[in-house]
Structures are given as C-alpha cells and as structure tokens.
Amino acid sequence: MKINESNVTIMVKDMDKAVNFYLNIGLTLKNRWENNYAQLKTTDIIVGLHPTDKDIPNNSKVSIGFMIDHIGDAKVLLDLHGIAFTYEEGKSGKYVHFHDPDGTTLYFSQPSWR
C-alpha cells in the first residue's frame, strides 16, 4: 500500500474565518468544497478544515508547527493580522506560539539546527 498524501484536520466553527486565517499566515488553498471541507497546504503538510457546530475541547497535547528561516518574519506577519503570540527562545531554536480562531495551538519555529 502506498500513502499518496496526508493531512491534519481541524474542526472549525466558521469556515470562511478559518480559511482566511490560514491564508493570512501563509498557507495556500488547495481545495474547498463550499462550507463542507477545505484543504490548505504548505511545504510537506496539508491542513484540512472541517466545520462543526459541536463544542470540541482543545487538546493541548497537539500543536502544528511551521519551520521558517527567520522568526522575525513570523512576528511581522502575525502583528500585521492582529494575531496574538508569545515568543520563546530555547536550545532548539526560536518560536512564536499562537492560536487559530478555534483555539488550535500553532507555532512558527526558526530551528537552531538550520
């Protein structure tokens, strides 16, 4: 068996708001089936957005990270779109942590091994 593609699916309350959020942080729209499902992509990951009217608790054990070359670019981008974030620097790199409109934990990372 060959896996052709993979994605992470995030349950969202407002499809338009969620799609715009992910476009604003640099993903591109791959597919959208009206308000039934959307796929946004970046290098090596596809993020699926699925609508729900249920309250689904956030799982703080899961986060989605996007590796970048310059953490300053992420700060500028998030500030530009009014997205709150926290900055962290550690042995493995520099990070900005933030959340999507539905509370999903996301981060940009400038790894120290690059």
N, CA, C and O atoms as a GROMACS GRO file, in nm:
protein
  456
    1MET      N    1   0.084  -0.118   0.000
    1MET     CA    2   0.000   0.000   0.000
    1MET      C    3   0.088   0.124   0.000
    1MET      O    4   0.189   0.131   0.071
    2LYS      N    5   0.051   0.222  -0.080
    2LYS     CA    6   0.124   0.348  -0.088
    2LYS      C    7   0.034   0.461  -0.038
    2LYS      O    8  -0.078   0.477  -0.087
    3ILE      N    9   0.081   0.539   0.057
    3ILE     CA   10   0.008   0.657   0.101
    3ILE      C   11   0.044   0.770   0.007
    3ILE      O   12   0.162   0.804  -0.007
    4ASN      N   13  -0.054   0.827  -0.056
    4ASN     CA   14  -0.031   0.932  -0.155
    4ASN      C   15  -0.021   1.071  -0.094
    4ASN      O   16   0.050   1.156  -0.146
    5GLU      N   17  -0.090   1.093   0.015
    5GLU     CA   18  -0.098   1.226   0.073
    5GLU      C   19  -0.149   1.213   0.215
    5GLU      O   20  -0.218   1.116   0.248
    6SER      N   21  -0.114   1.307   0.300
    6SER     CA   22  -0.162   1.308   0.438
    6SER      C   23  -0.210   1.447   0.473
    6SER      O   24  -0.170   1.545   0.410
    7ASN      N   25  -0.296   1.456   0.572
    7ASN     CA   26  -0.338   1.586   0.621
    7ASN      C   27  -0.374   1.578   0.768
    7ASN      O   28  -0.401   1.471   0.822
    8VAL      N   29  -0.374   1.693   0.832
    8VAL     CA   30  -0.422   1.710   0.968
    8VAL      C   31  -0.554   1.785   0.955
    8VAL      O   32  -0.558   1.890   0.890
    9THR      N   33  -0.662   1.734   1.015
    9THR     CA   34  -0.791   1.801   1.006
    9THR      C   35  -0.822   1.872   1.136
    9THR      O   36  -0.807   1.816   1.245
   10ILE      N   37  -0.865   1.997   1.124
   10ILE     CA   38  -0.901   2.081   1.238
   10ILE      C   39  -1.051   2.110   1.228
   10ILE      O   40  -1.099   2.154   1.124
   11MET      N   41  -1.123   2.087   1.336
   11MET     CA   42  -1.266   2.118   1.339
   11MET      C   43  -1.282   2.268   1.366
   11MET      O   44  -1.221   2.321   1.459
   12VAL      N   45  -1.363   2.335   1.285
   12VAL     CA   46  -1.378   2.480   1.294
   12VAL      C   47  -1.524   2.521   1.300
   12VAL      O   48  -1.611   2.451   1.248
   13LYS      N   49  -1.551   2.633   1.364
   13LYS     CA   50  -1.688   2.686   1.375
   13LYS      C   51  -1.728   2.767   1.252
   13LYS      O   52  -1.842   2.758   1.207
   14ASP      N   53  -1.637   2.847   1.199
   14ASP     CA   54  -1.667   2.938   1.089
   14ASP      C   55  -1.566   2.914   0.977
   14ASP      O   56  -1.450   2.954   0.986
   15MET      N   57  -1.612   2.848   0.871
   15MET     CA   58  -1.522   2.806   0.763
   15MET      C   59  -1.453   2.925   0.697
   15MET      O   60  -1.332   2.922   0.675
   16ASP      N   61  -1.528   3.030   0.665
   16ASP     CA   62  -1.468   3.147   0.599
   16ASP      C   63  -1.360   3.210   0.688
   16ASP      O   64  -1.252   3.243   0.640
   17LYS      N   65  -1.390   3.226   0.815
   17LYS     CA   66  -1.294   3.286   0.909
   17LYS      C   67  -1.169   3.200   0.920
   17LYS      O   68  -1.057   3.252   0.919
   18ALA      N   69  -1.187   3.068   0.929
   18ALA     CA   70  -1.073   2.977   0.942
   18ALA      C   71  -0.988   2.975   0.815
   18ALA      O   72  -0.865   2.980   0.823
   19VAL      N   73  -1.052   2.969   0.700
   19VAL     CA   74  -0.978   2.968   0.574
   19VAL      C   75  -0.897   3.097   0.562
   19VAL      O   76  -0.778   3.092   0.528
   20ASN      N   77  -0.958   3.211   0.588
   20ASN     CA   78  -0.887   3.339   0.580
   20ASN      C   79  -0.770   3.345   0.677
   20ASN      O   80  -0.664   3.397   0.643
   21PHE      N   81  -0.788   3.293   0.798
   21PHE     CA   82  -0.681   3.290   0.896
   21PHE      C   83  -0.560   3.214   0.841
   21PHE      O   84  -0.448   3.265   0.845
   22TYR      N   85  -0.582   3.094   0.790
   22TYR     CA   86  -0.471   3.013   0.742
   22TYR      C   87  -0.408   3.072   0.615
   22TYR      O   88  -0.287   3.058   0.593
   23LEU      N   89  -0.488   3.136   0.532
   23LEU     CA   90  -0.430   3.208   0.417
   23LEU      C   91  -0.342   3.322   0.466
   23LEU      O   92  -0.234   3.345   0.412
   24ASN      N   93  -0.387   3.393   0.570
   24ASN     CA   94  -0.311   3.506   0.623
   24ASN      C   95  -0.177   3.466   0.682
   24ASN      O   96  -0.083   3.545   0.681
   25ILE      N   97  -0.166   3.344   0.735
   25ILE     CA   98  -0.037   3.303   0.793
   25ILE      C   99   0.051   3.230   0.693
   25ILE      O  100   0.156   3.177   0.729
   26GLY      N  101   0.009   3.226   0.565
   26GLY     CA  102   0.099   3.178   0.462
   26GLY      C  103   0.065   3.047   0.394
   26GLY      O  104   0.139   3.004   0.305
   27LEU      N  105  -0.044   2.981   0.431
   27LEU     CA  106  -0.082   2.860   0.360
   27LEU      C  107  -0.156   2.900   0.233
   27LEU      O  108  -0.202   3.013   0.220
   28THR      N  109  -0.166   2.806   0.139
   28THR     CA  110  -0.241   2.832   0.016
   28THR      C  111  -0.358   2.734   0.008
   28THR      O  112  -0.351   2.622   0.056
   29LEU      N  113  -0.465   2.780  -0.055
   29LEU     CA  114  -0.584   2.697  -0.069
   29LEU      C  115  -0.560   2.591  -0.175
   29LEU      O  116  -0.526   2.622  -0.289
   30LYS      N  117  -0.579   2.465  -0.136
   30LYS     CA  118  -0.564   2.355  -0.230
   30LYS      C  119  -0.700   2.318  -0.289
   30LYS      O  120  -0.716   2.309  -0.411
   31ASN      N  121  -0.798   2.297  -0.202
   31ASN     CA  122  -0.934   2.262  -0.243
   31ASN      C  123  -1.032   2.318  -0.142
   31ASN      O  124  -1.000   2.334  -0.024
   32ARG      N  125  -1.152   2.349  -0.189
   32ARG     CA  126  -1.259   2.386  -0.097
   32ARG      C  127  -1.391   2.338  -0.156
   32ARG      O  128  -1.423   2.364  -0.272
   33TRP      N  129  -1.465   2.269  -0.073
   33TRP     CA  130  -1.595   2.219  -0.111
   33TRP      C  131  -1.699   2.298  -0.032
   33TRP      O  132  -1.754   2.250   0.067
   34GLU      N  133  -1.723   2.421  -0.079
   34GLU     CA  134  -1.813   2.516  -0.016
   34GLU      C  135  -1.784   2.523   0.134
   34GLU      O  136  -1.671   2.550   0.173
   35ASN      N  137  -1.884   2.500   0.218
   35ASN     CA  138  -1.862   2.503   0.363
   35ASN      C  139  -1.856   2.363   0.422
   35ASN      O  140  -1.877   2.345   0.542
   36ASN      N  141  -1.826   2.264   0.338
   36ASN     CA  142  -1.820   2.125   0.383
   36ASN      C  143  -1.680   2.080   0.423
   36ASN      O  144  -1.664   1.996   0.511
   37TYR      N  145  -1.578   2.136   0.359
   37TYR     CA  146  -1.441   2.096   0.389
   37TYR      C  147  -1.348   2.183   0.306
   37TYR      O  148  -1.384   2.225   0.196
   38ALA      N  149  -1.231   2.210   0.357
   38ALA     CA  150  -1.130   2.285   0.282
   38ALA      C  151  -0.994   2.226   0.313
   38ALA      O  152  -0.970   2.174   0.422
   39GLN      N  153  -0.905   2.233   0.216
   39GLN     CA  154  -0.767   2.190   0.234
   39GLN      C  155  -0.676   2.308   0.202
   39GLN      O  156  -0.686   2.370   0.096
   40LEU      N  157  -0.587   2.338   0.296
   40LEU     CA  158  -0.486   2.441   0.276
   40LEU      C  159  -0.351   2.374   0.290
   40LEU      O  160  -0.336   2.282   0.371
   41LYS      N  161  -0.254   2.419   0.213
   41LYS     CA  162  -0.127   2.348   0.214
   41LYS      C  163  -0.010   2.442   0.230
   41LYS      O  164  -0.018   2.563   0.205
   42THR      N  165   0.098   2.382   0.273
   42THR     CA  166   0.229   2.444   0.277
   42THR      C  167   0.327   2.330   0.255
   42THR      O  168   0.284   2.217   0.231
   43THR      N  169   0.452   2.355   0.261
   43THR     CA  170   0.552   2.252   0.235
   43THR      C  171   0.530   2.131   0.326
   43THR      O  172   0.533   2.143   0.448
   44ASP      N  173   0.508   2.016   0.266
   44ASP     CA  174   0.501   1.886   0.335
   44ASP      C  175   0.385   1.868   0.432
   44ASP      O  176   0.386   1.771   0.508
   45ILE      N  177   0.285   1.955   0.433
   45ILE     CA  178   0.169   1.932   0.518
   45ILE      C  179   0.045   1.992   0.454
   45ILE      O  180   0.049   2.100   0.394
   46ILE      N  181  -0.064   1.920   0.469
   46ILE     CA  182  -0.193   1.972   0.427
   46ILE      C  183  -0.278   1.982   0.552
   46ILE      O  184  -0.288   1.886   0.629
   47VAL      N  185  -0.340   2.097   0.573
   47VAL     CA  186  -0.429   2.118   0.686
   47VAL      C  187  -0.571   2.116   0.633
   47VAL      O  188  -0.608   2.197   0.548
   48GLY      N  189  -0.650   2.023   0.684
   48GLY     CA  190  -0.790   2.015   0.646
   48GLY      C  191  -0.875   2.090   0.747
   48GLY      O  192  -0.848   2.083   0.867
   49LEU      N  193  -0.976   2.161   0.702
   49LEU     CA  194  -1.069   2.231   0.789
   49LEU      C  195  -1.207   2.169   0.770
   49LEU      O  196  -1.258   2.162   0.658
   50HIS      N  197  -1.265   2.126   0.880
   50HIS     CA  198  -1.395   2.060   0.875
   50HIS      C  199  -1.490   2.136   0.966
   50HIS      O  200  -1.458   2.159   1.083
   51PRO      N  201  -1.608   2.176   0.916
   51PRO     CA  202  -1.699   2.252   1.000
   51PRO      C  203  -1.766   2.164   1.106
   51PRO      O  204  -1.788   2.044   1.085
   52THR      N  205  -1.797   2.224   1.219
   52THR     CA  206  -1.870   2.156   1.324
   52THR      C  207  -1.951   2.258   1.402
   52THR      O  208  -1.913   2.374   1.412
   53ASP      N  209  -2.064   2.213   1.455
   53ASP     CA  210  -2.141   2.300   1.544
   53ASP      C  211  -2.130   2.252   1.688
   53ASP      O  212  -2.196   2.305   1.777
   54LYS      N  213  -2.047   2.151   1.710
   54LYS     CA  214  -2.026   2.096   1.843
   54LYS      C  215  -1.912   2.169   1.912
   54LYS      O  216  -1.819   2.217   1.847
   55ASP      N  217  -1.918   2.176   2.044
   55ASP     CA  218  -1.807   2.229   2.121
   55ASP      C  219  -1.707   2.116   2.143
   55ASP      O  220  -1.736   2.019   2.213
   56ILE      N  221  -1.592   2.130   2.082
   56ILE     CA  222  -1.488   2.028   2.093
   56ILE      C  223  -1.375   2.086   2.176
   56ILE      O  224  -1.318   2.190   2.139
   57PRO      N  225  -1.341   2.021   2.287
   57PRO     CA  226  -1.232   2.076   2.369
   57PRO      C  227  -1.099   2.072   2.295
   57PRO      O  228  -1.071   1.978   2.220
   58ASN      N  229  -1.018   2.175   2.317
   58ASN     CA  230  -0.885   2.177   2.257
   58ASN      C  231  -0.798   2.076   2.327
   58ASN      O  232  -0.809   2.055   2.448
   59ASN      N  233  -0.710   2.012   2.252
   59ASN     CA  234  -0.616   1.917   2.309
   59ASN      C  235  -0.481   1.985   2.314
   59ASN      O  236  -0.415   2.003   2.212
   60SER      N  237  -0.440   2.023   2.434
   60SER     CA  238  -0.313   2.095   2.447
   60SER      C  239  -0.192   2.005   2.421
   60SER      O  240  -0.079   2.053   2.421
   61LYS      N  241  -0.214   1.876   2.398
   61LYS     CA  242  -0.104   1.786   2.367
   61LYS      C  243  -0.069   1.786   2.218
   61LYS      O  244   0.029   1.725   2.177
   62VAL      N  245  -0.149   1.855   2.138
   62VAL     CA  246  -0.126   1.858   1.994
   62VAL      C  247  -0.105   2.002   1.950
   62VAL      O  248  -0.181   2.091   1.990
   63SER      N  249  -0.003   2.024   1.869
   63SER     CA  250   0.019   2.155   1.808
   63SER      C  251   0.072   2.132   1.668
   63SER      O  252   0.126   2.026   1.636
   64ILE      N  253   0.056   2.234   1.583
   64ILE     CA  254   0.105   2.225   1.446
   64ILE      C  255   0.212   2.331   1.430
   64ILE      O  256   0.190   2.448   1.458
   65GLY      N  257   0.330   2.288   1.384
   65GLY     CA  258   0.442   2.379   1.370
   65GLY      C  259   0.481   2.399   1.225
   65GLY      O  260   0.471   2.309   1.142
   66PHE      N  261   0.526   2.521   1.197
   66PHE     CA  262   0.572   2.557   1.064
   66PHE      C  263   0.715   2.609   1.076
   66PHE      O  264   0.738   2.712   1.139
   67MET      N  265   0.810   2.538   1.017
   67MET     CA  266   0.951   2.576   1.025
   67MET      C  267   0.981   2.686   0.922
   67MET      O  268   0.942   2.676   0.806
   68ILE      N  269   1.050   2.790   0.968
   68ILE     CA  270   1.082   2.904   0.882
   68ILE      C  271   1.228   2.943   0.901
   68ILE      O  272   1.295   2.894   0.992
   69ASP      N  273   1.278   3.031   0.814
   69ASP     CA  274   1.417   3.072   0.821
   69ASP      C  275   1.441   3.187   0.919
   69ASP      O  276   1.546   3.192   0.983
   70HIS      N  277   1.345   3.279   0.931
   70HIS     CA  278   1.365   3.399   1.014
   70HIS      C  279   1.243   3.424   1.101
   70HIS      O  280   1.136   3.458   1.050
   71ILE      N  281   1.257   3.407   1.230
   71ILE     CA  282   1.145   3.423   1.323
   71ILE      C  283   1.089   3.564   1.320
   71ILE      O  284   0.971   3.584   1.348
   72GLY      N  285   1.172   3.661   1.288
   72GLY     CA  286   1.124   3.799   1.278
   72GLY      C  287   1.016   3.816   1.174
   72GLY      O  288   0.925   3.897   1.190
   73ASP      N  289   1.024   3.738   1.065
   73ASP     CA  290   0.922   3.744   0.960
   73ASP      C  291   0.786   3.699   1.016
   73ASP      O  292   0.682   3.756   0.982
   74ALA      N  293   0.788   3.599   1.102
   74ALA     CA  294   0.663   3.549   1.162
   74ALA      C  295   0.602   3.654   1.254
   74ALA      O  296   0.480   3.674   1.254
   75LYS      N  297   0.686   3.721   1.332
   75LYS     CA  298   0.636   3.826   1.422
   75LYS      C  299   0.568   3.937   1.342
   75LYS      O  300   0.460   3.984   1.379
   76VAL      N  301   0.631   3.978   1.233
   76VAL     CA  302   0.575   4.083   1.148
   76VAL      C  303   0.441   4.039   1.090
   76VAL      O  304   0.344   4.115   1.092
   77LEU      N  305   0.435   3.916   1.039
   77LEU     CA  306   0.314   3.863   0.979
   77LEU      C  307   0.199   3.856   1.080
   77LEU      O  308   0.088   3.899   1.051
   78LEU      N  309   0.228   3.803   1.198
   78LEU     CA  310   0.124   3.790   1.300
   78LEU      C  311   0.077   3.927   1.348
   78LEU      O  312  -0.043   3.949   1.366
   79ASP      N  313   0.170   4.020   1.368
   79ASP     CA  314   0.133   4.157   1.405
   79ASP      C  315   0.046   4.221   1.297
   79ASP      O  316  -0.054   4.286   1.329
   80LEU      N  317   0.082   4.202   1.172
   80LEU     CA  318   0.008   4.259   1.060
   80LEU      C  319  -0.139   4.217   1.062
   80LEU      O  320  -0.227   4.296   1.027
   81HIS      N  321  -0.164   4.093   1.102
   81HIS     CA  322  -0.300   4.040   1.104
   81HIS      C  323  -0.365   4.043   1.243
   81HIS      O  324  -0.473   3.986   1.262
   82GLY      N  325  -0.300   4.108   1.338
   82GLY     CA  326  -0.357   4.121   1.472
   82GLY      C  327  -0.370   3.990   1.547
   82GLY      O  328  -0.462   3.972   1.627
   83ILE      N  329  -0.278   3.898   1.522
   83ILE     CA  330  -0.281   3.767   1.587
   83ILE      C  331  -0.186   3.770   1.706
   83ILE      O  332  -0.065   3.792   1.690
   84ALA      N  333  -0.240   3.749   1.825
   84ALA     CA  334  -0.159   3.749   1.947
   84ALA      C  335  -0.066   3.628   1.947
   84ALA      O  336  -0.102   3.520   1.902
   85PHE      N  337   0.055   3.649   1.998
   85PHE     CA  338   0.152   3.540   2.005
   85PHE      C  339   0.245   3.561   2.123
   85PHE      O  340   0.254   3.670   2.180
   86THR      N  341   0.314   3.454   2.159
   86THR     CA  342   0.420   3.462   2.259
   86THR      C  343   0.549   3.418   2.192
   86THR      O  344   0.549   3.331   2.105
   87TYR      N  345   0.658   3.479   2.234
   87TYR     CA  346   0.789   3.448   2.178
   87TYR      C  347   0.867   3.366   2.280
   87TYR      O  348   0.860   3.391   2.400
   88GLU      N  349   0.941   3.269   2.231
   88GLU     CA  350   1.022   3.185   2.318
   88GLU      C  351   1.152   3.152   2.246
   88GLU      O  352   1.154   3.127   2.126
   89GLU      N  353   1.259   3.150   2.322
   89GLU     CA  354   1.389   3.113   2.268
   89GLU      C  355   1.446   3.003   2.357
   89GLU      O  356   1.446   3.015   2.479
   90GLY      N  357   1.493   2.896   2.294
   90GLY     CA  358   1.548   2.785   2.371
   90GLY      C  359   1.663   2.720   2.298
   90GLY      O  360   1.709   2.770   2.195
   91LYS      N  361   1.709   2.608   2.349
   91LYS     CA  362   1.823   2.537   2.290
   91LYS      C  363   1.793   2.489   2.148
   91LYS      O  364   1.883   2.482   2.065
   92SER      N  365   1.666   2.456   2.122
   92SER     CA  366   1.633   2.402   1.989
   92SER      C  367   1.595   2.509   1.888
   92SER      O  368   1.576   2.478   1.770
   93GLY      N  369   1.582   2.635   1.930
   93GLY     CA  370   1.550   2.740   1.834
   93GLY      C  371   1.468   2.853   1.893
   93GLY      O  372   1.457   2.868   2.015
   94LYS      N  373   1.411   2.933   1.803
   94LYS     CA  374   1.327   3.046   1.839
   94LYS      C  375   1.184   3.014   1.793
   94LYS      O  376   1.165   2.957   1.685
   95TYR      N  377   1.085   3.051   1.874
   95TYR     CA  378   0.947   3.014   1.848
   95TYR      C  379   0.853   3.131   1.872
   95TYR      O  380   0.876   3.214   1.960
   96VAL      N  381   0.747   3.137   1.792
   96VAL     CA  382   0.630   3.219   1.826
   96VAL      C  383   0.511   3.123   1.830
   96VAL      O  384   0.483   3.051   1.734
   97HIS      N  385   0.442   3.125   1.943
   97HIS     CA  386   0.326   3.039   1.965
   97HIS      C  387   0.200   3.123   1.953
   97HIS      O  388   0.196   3.237   2.001
   98PHE      N  389   0.098   3.068   1.889
   98PHE     CA  390  -0.028   3.141   1.871
   98PHE      C  391  -0.140   3.040   1.852
   98PHE      O  392  -0.116   2.920   1.850
   99HIS      N  393  -0.263   3.089   1.837
   99HIS     CA  394  -0.380   3.003   1.820
   99HIS      C  395  -0.463   3.050   1.701
   99HIS      O  396  -0.466   3.168   1.668
  100ASP      N  397  -0.530   2.954   1.638
  100ASP     CA  398  -0.622   2.990   1.531
  100ASP      C  399  -0.754   3.036   1.594
  100ASP      O  400  -0.768   3.031   1.716
  101PRO      N  401  -0.852   3.081   1.513
  101PRO     CA  402  -0.976   3.132   1.571
  101PRO      C  403  -1.053   3.032   1.657
  101PRO      O  404  -1.136   3.071   1.739
  102ASP      N  405  -1.027   2.902   1.639
  102ASP     CA  406  -1.095   2.799   1.717
  102ASP      C  407  -1.010   2.745   1.832
  102ASP      O  408  -1.047   2.648   1.897
  103GLY      N  409  -0.894   2.809   1.856
  103GLY     CA  410  -0.811   2.772   1.969
  103GLY      C  411  -0.705   2.667   1.943
  103GLY      O  412  -0.637   2.625   2.036
  104THR      N  413  -0.690   2.622   1.819
  104THR     CA  414  -0.587   2.524   1.786
  104THR      C  415  -0.449   2.586   1.807
  104THR      O  416  -0.422   2.697   1.761
  105THR      N  417  -0.362   2.514   1.877
  105THR     CA  418  -0.228   2.563   1.906
  105THR      C  419  -0.138   2.548   1.784
  105THR      O  420  -0.126   2.439   1.728
  106LEU      N  421  -0.076   2.659   1.744
  106LEU     CA  422   0.013   2.663   1.628
  106LEU      C  423   0.143   2.732   1.668
  106LEU      O  424   0.148   2.804   1.768
  107TYR      N  425   0.248   2.709   1.590
  107TYR     CA  426   0.371   2.783   1.613
  107TYR      C  427   0.455   2.792   1.487
  107TYR      O  428   0.450   2.705   1.401
  108PHE      N  429   0.532   2.900   1.479
  108PHE     CA  430   0.638   2.914   1.381
  108PHE      C  431   0.768   2.890   1.455
  108PHE      O  432   0.783   2.932   1.570
  109SER      N  433   0.863   2.824   1.390
  109SER     CA  434   0.990   2.794   1.454
  109SER      C  435   1.106   2.823   1.359
  109SER      O  436   1.103   2.787   1.241
  110GLN      N  437   1.207   2.889   1.415
  110GLN     CA  438   1.335   2.904   1.346
  110GLN      C  439   1.430   2.809   1.421
  110GLN      O  440   1.492   2.848   1.520
  111PRO      N  441   1.441   2.685   1.373
  111PRO     CA  442   1.521   2.586   1.444
  111PRO      C  443   1.668   2.624   1.449
  111PRO      O  444   1.721   2.685   1.356
  112SER      N  445   1.734   2.588   1.556
  112SER     CA  446   1.876   2.622   1.570
  112SER      C  447   1.964   2.531   1.483
  112SER      O  448   2.081   2.563   1.461
  113TRP      N  449   1.913   2.421   1.435
  113TRP     CA  450   1.993   2.330   1.353
  113TRP      C  451   1.998   2.370   1.207
  113TRP      O  452   2.064   2.302   1.128
  114ARG      N  453   1.930   2.476   1.166
  114ARG     CA  454   1.934   2.519   1.026
  114ARG      C  455   2.050   2.609   1.002
  114ARG      O  456   2.070   2.656   0.890
   0.00000   0.00000   0.00000
